[in-house]
Every structure is written in C-alpha cells, then in structure tokens.
Amino acid sequence: ATLFHVMPTIVTRVYSPGLATAVVLFYPVAIWAYYGAWQDGVLSVRVGVLSGLFGALLMAAPIVLLKVRSHR
C-alpha cells in the first residue's frame, strides 16, 4: 500500500488507484494485526522489523522478476 499507492500519490500529486483501499482497509487491518500480536506478547522490535522487511521483499519480487524477464 505504501510503496505502490501512497508514495506515488505524494510524489506525483496524481491520484493512484488503490489509494483509498490502502488507507481505509489495509492500514487499519495491519495496525490491528500488529496491535493484537503486541497484546499477545509475540511482537518484538526484531519481529516487527523482520516482518516489514519480508513484506517489502514480497511486494518487490514481482517487479524484480518482470525486470529480469525483460532483460533477456
């Protein structure tokens, strides 16, 4: 949501499809999930950082694969 909808909208000042869904749906659900994990005692700073990095890698994987494919 952040890398593909919010950031492009801020940088280009042009509405990005999915921005409303990101703000209204994805952010609240993610905050709720992290809060629940924190309440259950399973969320530490290390786990939070690793989950953020893993999520970013998952989101970047299709773009990297498309770039690699186009260079063949």
C-alpha angles and dihedrals in degrees: 000000000000099000098039105034115013100040096046090049092051095044099043098028087224121122112257117211108246095033094114092047090049093052099038100037116015100043096048092046092048093048090048092050093049091046090051091049090049091049090051090051096241098107116086128164089260093051091046093051093045092049090050092050092045091050091050091050091050091051093047095048097081092048092049091048091050091050092049091048093051092053094060 
